[in-house]
Amino acid sequence: MPPASPNPSPEPDSKESARYSRKETKPDSKAEAEERRQRLMREYSRYGSVGVQFGAVLALFALAGYWVDEKLGSSPIFLVLGVLVGFGGGLVSLIRKIPVSSKGRHPRSKS
């Protein structure tokens, strides 16, 4: 009869336990790292331009309303209308660019 071991449950060898305890990942190559960086920069520029576009649409319609008010002599009617239309247009643009949720869903595709 073989001698009893001090530890009755056998331990798996270290390679097997490492496989189950953590994900095996290979180091990224320079090309993969560069691709990931470029993808991240595209996302930043896409979402960074949303605020600028919203402000530009709002300002454009407000200026158009102001110009119409100056030509017709009607005080703030078309200015307020231009601000409201610009806000609505900017909001529609914002909704189309931003994803529906933050759970990894992508924005609506243009149909």
C-alpha positions, 0 to 999 in steps of 0.5 A: 500500500502506498504511503498516504499523502499529507493533502488528501485532495490532489492539486491540479498542476499550476498550468491547469489552475492558471487556465481556469483562474484567469483568461489567457491573453496574448500581448497585443501587437503594435498594429492591434494597439494602433487600430484600437487607438484609432477606433477610440479617437474616431469615437471621441471625435464623433461624440465631440462634434455633437455639441458643436453641431447642436450649437451651430444649428441653434445659432444658425436658426436664431440668426435667421429669425433675427434677420427676418425680424429686422426685415419685417419689423416684428420684434422677437417673434421670428427670433423665438421661432428660430430658436425653437426650430433650431433647438428641435433640429439640434435635438433630432441630430443629437438623438440620431448620433447618440446610441439608444443605450449604453449597453453596447448598442450602436446608433440607428443606421441611416435607412 
